[in-house]
Amino acid sequence: MDLNQKELEERSDYLDIEQVVDWFVTGDYFESIQKKLIGTGAKLLVGPRGTGKTHQMLITHYNCIKNREKPISLYVSFNRYYHLEPLMSRASNAIKIFNTWVLSKIILSIYDFSERTSTDISLLLSDPCLTKKNLELFIGQAEKGNFRFDDETILEILNVSYVKILIEELIVLSDRKRAILLLDDAALTLTPDYLVEFFEIFISLKSSSISPKASVYPGTTEYGTKFHLGHDAEKVECWINVTDDMKSYSKFMDELIQKRLSSIIGEIDSEIIEILKYASFGIPRAFIFLIRSYLQSNKVTRQSKFNEVIDQHSELIKIEYLSLKKKIPQFSNIIEVGFTFFETIVEELTKLNKELIDSRNLIVGVETHSNRMVERMTQFLNEAGLLYKYSSSVSHGENREYMRYTPHIIFLLKAKAFNSSRGFDTKKILQKLLSAEKKQPLRRKFETLLKEADIDNLKLNLPPCSNCSAIRIEENQRFCHKCGFELVNPSAYESCMNLDVSEIPFTRFQAEAVNQANFRKIRDFYYVQNPVSELRKVKQIGGKRSQDILKRVVDVVDEFLA
């Protein structure tokens, strides 16, 4: 079996548009998302990575492009925003460059729309500074960290009002009633200053004829002083709550299997498939990964294959979450304590589920805490998809408010929370998973889930002043309170560039070739003019092999900074 076939591709942006359309799973839940995206008003599409936000946007975009009765659709991905992060410490006009970068990408999407719909925009974009070539050149230079450009006119002429007028004129020109802006990968979590600026642009573009939509991660609550979620934009959930209606969720996954995986999974036991549905925790990308891993396994028995897949994926989720410490080192303590908090919840729920006979408990209520870093801790877990946070809290008596969470089910499966004996009985595991939820969920205080030392450790890891070594007293402090020296925040991008090449999952042959080409850090691949040419100087490394090596580097960078 070819495990590299497109059916097992986990990312929608790597698929052809025909495959995106053919494999789109319909149903009330996702149809309601489509209506929100294509409708009027500003919307935020919220979900962790892999829940289908890009897929939803691409479906909307394609449907609008091919149907002149629907609004203009301008699709833009901001997944390379992190390349502009170093500008925050190098360029005094970093925010202006970012602002122009965002607007330039939106104008490029106008060019894309015109090409796909055969709309003549030569008069609309007649300014010689705003040719497609010039815009692409500016975007490329900005993403390389440049802050001095061959032609800086674009920085002077581009602003939100100008782009807004362009879109409104495009509506008239294309004889459509309105426009939607599909702004994908807008969770600029590694650069809070850019995040605030982005949402100022977002809300400024909104009008009676222009409806911006952006995809973001859960857990993000601060979008700047000018943007208020609920008032300026409606929140649209794109993460299925698995525990809400497990049978409906199973039917949704059946449709995904029928449309995309039916020719591949015939050899997998139906009960194993059913459990893997819930192990994916409402994230289609995770389900595809689990299926691929099961098919790739060299283990002999179904139990050993299942255990390997569950162990492998849960470990990858843990590694990905803890990698946040490298991306945002100022939150290292909070991220580490967060995983301890998560593991304790899993242990508590596992113990309780083993005691329950005809019911299960997947929800834990945690009493609210006055420590503001506790909320930041749960936000990281929510954003990473480790904890599903319910939208409303529950009150149990005066001054006793509980936030409700469900931990990632794959960790409960790994802990054998649903096994009734030492054996591997998939039928009984499913019976337990699908049993009724306990009426009174597990309730705990933070003090019982975390040790006192852990709670005390919920503080920021802020670098001291480089001038006088004074410890910072505030997260967003810009100047030293002792000597007045300007403070520099750690750069996630620079941290990524300084990673050793041993962090990249090369084959032994590739690792040797990289070593011979004198690439020691990830930055070395970016600092040479042509890394492919350097790799091809190594014996037995041709065009295809060098491109494969480079792709692995880019994948690691994208994963680190996503």
C-alpha positions as CSV (number, residue, x, y, z in Angstrom):
1,M,0.0,0.0,0.0
2,D,1.2,3.5,-0.9
3,L,1.2,5.4,2.4
4,N,2.2,8.6,0.6
5,Q,-1.0,8.9,-1.4
6,K,-3.1,12.0,-1.1
7,E,-5.9,10.3,0.9
8,L,-3.5,10.3,3.9
9,E,-2.3,13.8,3.5
10,E,-3.0,15.6,6.8
11,R,-3.0,19.2,5.6
12,S,-5.6,20.7,3.4
13,D,-3.3,23.4,2.0
14,Y,-1.2,20.5,0.5
15,L,-4.2,19.2,-1.5
16,D,-5.5,20.1,-4.9
17,I,-8.7,22.1,-4.8
18,E,-10.6,19.3,-6.4
19,Q,-9.6,17.0,-3.6
20,V,-10.5,19.6,-1.0
21,V,-14.0,19.8,-2.5
22,D,-14.5,16.0,-3.1
23,W,-13.4,15.1,0.5
24,F,-15.4,17.8,2.3
25,V,-17.7,16.3,4.9
26,T,-21.1,17.8,5.0
27,G,-23.6,17.7,7.8
28,D,-25.4,20.2,10.0
29,Y,-22.3,21.2,12.0
30,F,-20.1,22.0,9.1
31,E,-22.8,23.4,6.9
32,S,-23.5,25.9,9.7
33,I,-19.8,27.0,9.5
34,Q,-20.1,27.4,5.8
35,K,-23.1,29.7,6.2
36,K,-21.2,31.8,8.7
37,L,-18.2,32.1,6.4
38,I,-20.1,33.0,3.3
39,G,-22.6,35.3,5.2
40,T,-22.3,38.9,6.2
41,G,-20.5,40.2,9.3
42,A,-17.1,39.6,10.8
43,K,-16.4,36.1,12.1
44,L,-13.5,34.3,14.0
45,L,-13.2,30.6,13.1
46,V,-11.8,29.1,16.3
47,G,-10.1,25.7,16.7
48,P,-6.7,24.1,17.4
49,R,-4.5,22.9,14.6
50,G,-6.0,20.1,12.5
51,T,-9.7,20.8,13.1
52,G,-10.3,21.8,9.5
53,K,-10.2,25.6,9.6
54,T,-8.3,25.9,6.3
55,H,-10.5,23.2,4.7
56,Q,-13.6,25.2,5.6
57,M,-12.2,28.4,4.2
58,L,-11.0,26.8,1.0
59,I,-14.4,25.2,0.4
60,T,-16.1,28.6,0.9
61,H,-13.5,30.3,-1.4
62,Y,-13.9,27.7,-4.2
63,N,-17.7,28.0,-4.0
64,C,-17.6,31.8,-4.3
65,I,-15.1,31.7,-7.1
66,K,-17.2,29.4,-9.3
67,N,-20.6,31.0,-8.6
68,R,-21.1,34.7,-9.6
69,E,-24.2,34.8,-7.5
70,K,-22.1,34.5,-4.4
71,P,-19.8,37.2,-2.9
72,I,-16.3,38.0,-4.0
73,S,-13.9,35.8,-2.0
74,L,-10.4,36.9,-1.3
75,Y,-8.4,34.1,0.4
76,V,-5.1,34.9,2.2
77,S,-2.8,32.8,4.4
78,F,-0.6,34.5,7.0
79,N,1.3,31.3,8.0
80,R,4.7,33.0,7.4
81,Y,4.1,35.9,9.8
82,Y,6.8,34.6,12.1
83,H,9.4,35.5,9.5
84,L,8.7,39.2,10.3
85,E,9.2,38.6,14.1
86,P,12.9,39.6,14.2
87,L,11.9,43.0,12.8
88,M,10.4,43.8,16.2
89,S,13.9,44.1,17.7
90,R,15.7,45.4,14.5
91,A,13.4,48.0,12.9
92,S,11.8,51.0,14.4
93,N,9.1,50.7,11.7
94,A,8.4,47.0,12.3
95,I,4.7,47.5,12.8
96,K,4.4,49.6,9.6
97,I,6.2,46.9,7.6
98,F,3.9,44.2,9.1
99,N,0.9,46.4,8.3
100,T,2.0,46.8,4.7
101,W,2.8,43.1,4.4
102,V,-0.7,42.2,5.4
103,L,-2.3,44.7,3.0
104,S,0.1,43.6,0.2
105,K,-1.1,40.0,0.6
106,I,-4.7,41.1,0.5
107,I,-4.0,42.9,-2.8
108,L,-2.3,39.8,-4.2
109,S,-5.5,37.9,-3.4
110,I,-7.3,40.5,-5.7
111,Y,-4.9,39.5,-8.5
112,D,-5.7,35.8,-7.8
113,F,-9.4,36.5,-7.9
114,S,-9.1,38.3,-11.2
115,E,-7.1,35.4,-12.7
116,R,-9.6,32.8,-11.5
117,T,-12.7,34.7,-12.7
118,S,-11.2,36.4,-15.8
119,T,-12.0,39.9,-14.3
120,D,-10.0,42.7,-15.9
121,I,-8.4,44.8,-13.0
122,S,-5.9,46.7,-15.1
123,L,-7.7,50.0,-14.4
124,L,-8.3,49.1,-10.7
125,L,-4.6,48.4,-10.0
126,S,-3.0,50.9,-12.4
127,D,-0.5,52.2,-9.9
128,P,2.9,50.9,-11.2
129,C,4.0,50.4,-7.6
130,L,1.3,47.8,-7.0
131,T,2.0,45.4,-9.8
132,K,1.9,41.7,-8.8
133,K,5.7,41.5,-9.2
134,N,6.4,44.5,-6.9
135,L,4.0,43.2,-4.3
136,E,5.6,39.8,-4.3
137,L,9.1,41.4,-4.2
138,F,8.1,43.4,-1.1
139,I,6.5,40.4,0.6
140,G,9.6,38.3,0.0
141,Q,12.0,41.0,1.3
142,A,9.9,41.5,4.4
143,E,9.9,37.8,5.1
144,K,13.6,37.7,4.9
145,G,13.8,40.3,7.7
146,N,14.6,43.3,5.5
147,F,13.7,46.7,6.8
148,R,15.3,48.7,4.0
149,F,13.7,48.1,0.6
150,D,14.7,48.8,-3.0
151,D,11.5,50.8,-3.4
152,E,9.8,52.1,-0.2
153,T,7.0,53.8,-2.0
154,I,4.7,50.8,-1.1
155,L,5.2,51.6,2.6
156,E,4.1,55.2,1.9
157,I,1.0,54.6,-0.2
158,L,-0.6,51.4,1.2
159,N,-3.1,51.8,4.1
160,V,-6.3,50.2,5.1
161,S,-8.5,52.9,3.6
162,Y,-6.8,52.4,0.2
163,V,-7.3,48.7,0.3
164,K,-10.9,49.0,1.4
165,I,-11.6,51.3,-1.6
166,L,-10.0,48.8,-3.9
167,I,-12.2,46.0,-2.6
168,E,-15.3,48.1,-2.9
169,E,-14.4,49.0,-6.5
170,L,-13.8,45.4,-7.2
171,I,-17.3,44.6,-6.0
172,V,-18.7,47.0,-8.6
173,L,-16.4,45.9,-11.3
174,S,-17.2,42.2,-10.9
175,D,-20.9,42.9,-10.6
176,R,-21.2,41.2,-7.3
177,K,-23.1,42.4,-4.2
178,R,-20.4,42.2,-1.6
179,A,-17.0,40.6,-0.6
180,I,-15.7,38.3,2.1
181,L,-12.1,38.2,3.2
182,L,-10.9,34.8,4.3
183,L,-7.9,35.5,6.4
184,D,-6.3,32.1,7.3
185,D,-3.6,31.3,9.9
186,A,-4.3,34.6,11.7
187,A,-3.4,33.2,15.1
188,L,-0.3,35.3,15.4
189,T,0.3,33.9,18.9
190,L,4.1,34.3,18.9
191,T,4.0,38.0,18.1
192,P,1.4,39.7,20.3
193,D,2.2,43.1,18.9
194,Y,1.5,41.9,15.4
195,L,-1.7,40.2,16.6
196,V,-3.0,43.5,18.0
197,E,-2.1,45.3,14.7
198,F,-3.7,42.5,12.6
199,F,-7.0,42.8,14.4
200,E,-7.0,46.6,14.1
201,I,-6.7,46.1,10.3
202,F,-9.3,43.4,10.5
203,I,-11.9,45.6,12.2
204,S,-11.0,48.6,10.0
205,L,-11.7,46.6,6.8
206,K,-15.2,45.6,8.0
207,S,-18.1,47.4,6.3
208,S,-21.6,46.8,5.1
209,S,-20.2,45.3,1.9
210,I,-16.9,43.7,3.2
211,S,-17.0,40.9,5.7
212,P,-13.7,39.8,7.1
213,K,-13.3,36.2,8.5
214,A,-10.2,35.0,10.3
215,S,-9.1,31.7,11.7
216,V,-7.5,31.6,15.2
217,Y,-6.6,29.2,17.9
218,P,-8.8,28.7,21.1
219,G,-7.4,30.2,24.3
220,T,-6.5,33.6,22.7
221,T,-8.5,36.2,24.6
222,E,-6.5,39.4,24.0
223,Y,-6.9,41.0,20.6
224,G,-6.1,44.5,21.5
225,T,-8.0,47.4,22.9
226,K,-9.9,48.2,19.7
227,F,-11.3,44.7,19.1
228,H,-13.8,43.0,21.3
229,L,-14.8,39.4,20.5
230,G,-18.6,39.1,20.5
231,H,-19.1,42.7,19.7
232,D,-16.8,43.3,16.7
233,A,-16.8,39.7,15.5
234,E,-18.8,36.5,16.1
235,K,-17.0,33.4,17.4
236,V,-17.6,30.3,15.2
237,E,-16.4,27.0,16.8
238,C,-14.6,24.7,14.4
239,W,-13.7,22.1,17.0
240,I,-16.3,19.3,17.5
241,N,-17.0,18.6,21.1
242,V,-16.6,14.8,21.0
243,T,-18.4,14.2,24.4
244,D,-21.5,16.3,23.3
245,D,-23.0,13.6,21.1
246,M,-20.6,10.7,20.5
247,K,-22.8,8.8,18.1
248,S,-23.3,11.9,15.8
249,Y,-19.5,12.4,16.0
250,S,-19.0,8.8,14.9
251,K,-21.3,9.3,11.9
252,F,-19.4,12.4,10.9
253,M,-16.2,10.4,11.0
254,D,-17.9,7.6,9.0
255,E,-18.5,10.2,6.2
256,L,-14.9,11.2,6.3
257,I,-13.9,7.5,5.9
258,Q,-16.4,7.0,3.1
259,K,-15.3,10.0,1.1
260,R,-11.6,9.7,1.7
261,L,-10.3,6.5,3.3
262,S,-12.7,3.7,2.3
263,S,-10.2,2.1,-0.1
264,I,-7.4,2.2,2.5
265,I,-8.8,1.0,5.9
266,G,-10.4,-2.2,4.9
267,E,-7.8,-4.3,6.7
268,I,-8.3,-2.4,10.0
269,D,-10.8,-3.9,12.5
270,S,-14.0,-1.9,12.8
271,E,-13.8,-1.6,16.6
272,I,-10.2,-0.3,16.3
273,I,-11.4,2.3,13.8
274,E,-14.2,3.3,16.2
275,I,-11.8,3.8,19.1
276,L,-9.4,5.8,16.9
277,K,-12.2,8.2,16.0
278,Y,-12.5,9.2,19.7
279,A,-8.7,9.1,20.2
280,S,-8.5,11.9,17.5
281,F,-10.5,14.1,19.9
282,G,-12.5,15.9,17.2
283,I,-9.5,16.7,15.1
284,P,-9.7,15.1,11.6
285,R,-6.0,15.6,10.9
286,A,-5.2,13.5,14.0
287,F,-7.6,10.7,12.8
288,I,-5.8,10.6,9.4
289,F,-2.4,10.4,11.3
290,L,-3.7,7.6,13.5
291,I,-4.9,5.6,10.5
292,R,-1.6,6.1,8.7
293,S,0.4,5.1,11.8
294,Y,-1.7,1.9,12.3
295,L,-1.2,0.9,8.7
296,Q,2.5,1.6,8.9
297,S,3.0,-0.4,12.1
298,N,5.2,-3.5,11.9
299,K,3.7,-5.0,15.0
300,V,1.9,-8.4,14.6
301,T,-1.2,-8.3,16.8
302,R,-4.0,-5.7,16.7
303,Q,-3.4,-4.9,20.4
304,S,0.3,-4.2,19.9
305,K,-0.4,-2.1,16.8
306,F,-3.1,-0.1,18.7
307,N,-0.8,0.4,21.8
308,E,2.0,1.6,19.5
309,V,-0.2,4.1,17.7
310,I,-1.7,5.5,21.0
311,D,1.7,5.7,22.6
312,Q,3.3,7.3,19.6
313,H,0.6,10.0,19.0
314,S,0.2,10.9,22.7
315,E,4.0,11.4,22.9
316,L,4.0,13.6,19.8
317,I,1.2,15.7,21.3
318,K,3.2,16.1,24.5
319,I,6.4,17.0,22.7
320,E,4.6,19.5,20.5
321,Y,3.0,21.1,23.6
322,L,6.3,21.3,25.5
323,S,8.1,22.7,22.5
324,L,6.2,25.9,23.3
325,K,8.9,26.4,26.0
326,K,11.4,27.0,23.1
327,K,9.1,29.2,21.2
328,I,8.0,31.4,24.1
329,P,10.7,30.8,26.8
330,Q,9.2,33.5,29.0
331,F,6.3,31.1,29.7
332,S,8.4,28.0,30.3
333,N,7.4,27.6,33.9
334,I,3.7,28.0,33.1
335,I,3.9,25.5,30.2
336,E,5.7,22.9,32.3
337,V,3.3,23.3,35.3
338,G,0.4,23.1,32.8
339,F,1.4,19.6,31.7
340,T,1.6,18.5,35.3
341,F,-1.9,19.9,35.8
342,F,-3.1,18.1,32.7
343,E,-1.5,14.7,33.8
344,T,-3.1,15.0,37.2
345,I,-6.5,15.5,35.6
346,V,-6.0,12.4,33.4
347,E,-4.9,10.4,36.5
348,E,-8.0,11.5,38.5
349,L,-10.4,10.8,35.7
350,T,-8.7,7.4,35.0
351,K,-9.1,6.4,38.7
352,L,-12.8,7.5,38.8
353,N,-13.7,5.7,35.5
354,K,-12.2,2.5,36.7
355,E,-14.6,2.7,39.7
356,L,-17.7,3.5,37.6
357,I,-19.8,0.6,36.4
358,D,-22.5,1.8,34.0
359,S,-21.3,5.3,33.3
360,R,-18.2,7.3,32.4
361,N,-16.8,10.6,33.4
362,L,-14.9,12.7,30.8
363,I,-15.6,16.1,32.3
364,V,-13.8,17.7,35.2
365,G,-14.9,20.9,36.9
366,V,-12.1,23.0,38.3
367,E,-12.8,25.8,40.8
368,T,-11.7,29.2,39.5
369,H,-8.5,30.6,41.1
370,S,-7.4,34.2,41.8
371,N,-3.9,33.6,40.3
372,R,-4.1,35.1,36.8
373,M,-1.3,32.8,35.6
374,V,-3.7,29.9,36.2
375,E,-5.9,31.1,33.4
376,R,-2.9,31.6,31.1
377,M,-1.8,28.0,31.9
378,T,-5.2,26.6,30.8
379,Q,-5.2,28.8,27.7
380,F,-2.0,27.1,26.5
381,L,-3.5,23.7,27.1
382,N,-6.7,24.7,25.3
383,E,-4.8,26.2,22.4
384,A,-2.7,23.0,22.0
385,G,-5.8,20.9,21.9
386,L,-5.0,19.1,25.1
387,L,-8.0,20.4,27.0
388,Y,-11.4,21.1,25.6
389,K,-12.8,24.1,27.5
390,Y,-16.5,24.4,27.8
391,S,-17.8,27.9,27.0
392,S,-19.7,28.4,30.2
393,S,-18.8,27.9,33.9
394,V,-21.0,26.2,36.5
395,S,-21.8,27.6,39.9
396,H,-22.0,25.3,43.0
397,G,-22.9,27.6,45.9
398,E,-21.8,31.1,46.7
399,N,-18.3,32.0,45.5
400,R,-17.8,28.5,44.1
401,E,-17.5,28.7,40.3
402,Y,-16.1,25.9,38.2
403,M,-14.7,25.9,34.7
404,R,-15.3,22.6,32.9
405,Y,-12.8,20.7,30.8
406,T,-12.4,17.4,29.0
407,P,-8.8,16.2,28.6
408,H,-7.6,14.7,25.3
409,I,-9.2,11.2,25.1
410,I,-6.0,9.6,23.7
411,F,-4.3,10.2,27.1
412,L,-7.2,8.5,28.9
413,L,-6.9,5.6,26.5
414,K,-3.2,5.4,27.1
415,A,-3.9,5.3,30.8
416,K,-6.4,2.5,30.2
417,A,-9.2,4.5,31.8
418,F,-11.8,2.5,29.9
419,N,-10.3,-1.0,30.3
420,S,-12.2,-3.3,32.7
421,S,-9.4,-5.8,32.9
422,R,-5.8,-6.3,32.0
423,G,-6.8,-7.8,28.6
424,F,-7.5,-5.9,25.4
425,D,-11.3,-6.1,24.8
426,T,-12.2,-3.4,22.3
427,K,-15.9,-4.1,22.6
428,K,-15.8,-3.3,26.4
429,I,-13.6,-0.2,25.8
430,L,-16.2,1.1,23.4
431,Q,-19.1,0.2,25.7
432,K,-17.4,2.3,28.4
433,L,-16.6,5.2,26.1
434,L,-20.2,5.3,24.9
435,S,-21.9,4.9,28.2
436,A,-23.8,7.8,29.8
437,E,-21.8,10.6,31.3
438,K,-21.9,10.7,35.1
439,K,-24.5,13.3,36.2
440,Q,-22.2,15.0,38.7
441,P,-18.7,15.4,37.0
442,L,-15.5,15.2,38.9
443,R,-14.9,18.5,40.8
444,R,-11.5,19.7,42.0
445,K,-9.7,22.7,43.3
446,F,-6.5,23.8,41.7
447,E,-4.8,23.3,45.1
448,T,-5.7,19.6,44.9
449,L,-4.5,19.2,41.3
450,L,-1.2,21.0,41.8
451,K,1.3,21.0,44.6
452,E,1.9,24.3,46.4
453,A,5.4,24.4,44.8
454,D,3.8,24.1,41.3
455,I,1.4,27.0,42.0
456,D,4.3,29.1,43.3
457,N,6.1,28.3,40.1
458,L,3.4,29.8,38.0
459,K,5.4,32.9,37.1
460,L,7.1,34.3,34.0
461,N,10.6,33.4,33.0
462,L,11.6,36.9,32.0
463,P,15.2,37.7,30.9
464,P,16.9,40.3,33.1
465,C,17.9,43.7,31.9
466,S,21.0,43.2,29.7
467,N,22.5,46.5,31.0
468,C,22.2,46.2,34.8
469,S,20.8,42.6,35.3
470,A,17.7,43.8,37.2
471,I,14.9,41.3,37.1
472,R,11.8,42.4,35.2
473,I,8.6,43.0,37.1
474,E,6.1,43.0,34.3
475,E,5.5,40.8,31.2
476,N,5.1,43.7,28.8
477,Q,7.7,45.9,30.4
478,R,9.6,47.9,27.7
479,F,12.2,49.7,29.8
480,C,14.2,48.7,32.9
481,H,12.6,50.1,36.0
482,K,16.1,50.4,37.6
483,C,18.3,51.9,34.9
484,G,15.9,52.8,32.1
485,F,17.6,50.7,29.5
486,E,15.3,49.4,26.7
487,L,14.4,45.7,27.2
488,V,14.6,43.2,24.4
489,N,12.2,40.2,24.4
490,P,13.4,36.8,23.3
491,S,12.8,36.0,19.7
492,A,11.0,32.7,18.8
493,Y,12.3,33.0,15.2
494,E,15.9,33.4,16.4
495,S,15.5,30.5,18.7
496,C,14.3,28.4,15.8
497,M,17.2,29.5,13.6
498,N,19.6,28.5,16.3
499,L,18.3,24.9,16.6
500,D,20.9,22.3,15.8
501,V,20.4,20.3,12.6
502,S,20.1,17.1,14.8
503,E,16.6,18.4,15.7
504,I,15.5,17.7,12.1
505,P,14.3,14.1,11.4
506,F,16.8,13.3,8.7
507,T,17.6,9.8,7.6
508,R,21.1,8.6,8.4
509,F,22.1,9.2,4.8
510,Q,20.6,12.7,4.7
511,A,22.2,13.6,8.1
512,E,25.7,12.7,6.7
513,A,25.1,14.7,3.6
514,V,24.0,17.8,5.7
515,N,27.2,17.4,7.8
516,Q,29.4,17.2,4.7
517,A,27.8,20.3,3.4
518,N,28.7,22.1,6.6
519,F,25.2,22.9,7.7
520,R,25.3,22.9,11.5
521,K,22.3,25.1,12.5
522,I,18.9,25.7,10.8
523,R,20.0,29.2,10.2
524,D,22.8,27.9,7.9
525,F,20.1,26.8,5.3
526,Y,18.7,30.3,5.3
527,Y,21.9,32.3,5.3
528,V,23.4,30.7,2.1
529,Q,22.2,32.0,-1.2
530,N,21.4,28.6,-2.6
531,P,21.2,25.7,-0.1
532,V,20.3,23.2,-2.8
533,S,23.5,24.0,-4.7
534,E,25.5,23.5,-1.6
535,L,23.9,20.1,-0.9
536,R,24.5,19.0,-4.5
537,K,28.2,19.4,-4.0
538,V,28.0,16.3,-1.8
539,K,28.5,13.0,-3.5
540,Q,25.2,11.1,-4.4
541,I,23.1,14.2,-3.6
542,G,21.2,15.3,-6.7
543,G,18.2,17.7,-7.2
544,K,15.5,15.4,-5.8
545,R,17.5,14.4,-2.7
546,S,18.5,18.0,-2.0
547,Q,15.0,19.2,-2.3
548,D,13.8,16.5,0.1
549,I,16.4,17.6,2.6
550,L,15.3,21.2,2.3
551,K,11.6,20.3,2.6
552,R,12.4,18.6,5.9
553,V,14.1,21.8,7.2
554,V,11.2,24.0,6.1
555,D,8.7,21.5,7.7
556,V,10.5,21.7,11.0
557,V,10.6,25.6,10.9
558,D,6.9,25.7,10.0
559,E,6.0,23.3,12.8
560,F,8.1,25.1,15.4
561,L,6.6,28.5,14.6
562,A,3.1,27.5,13.8
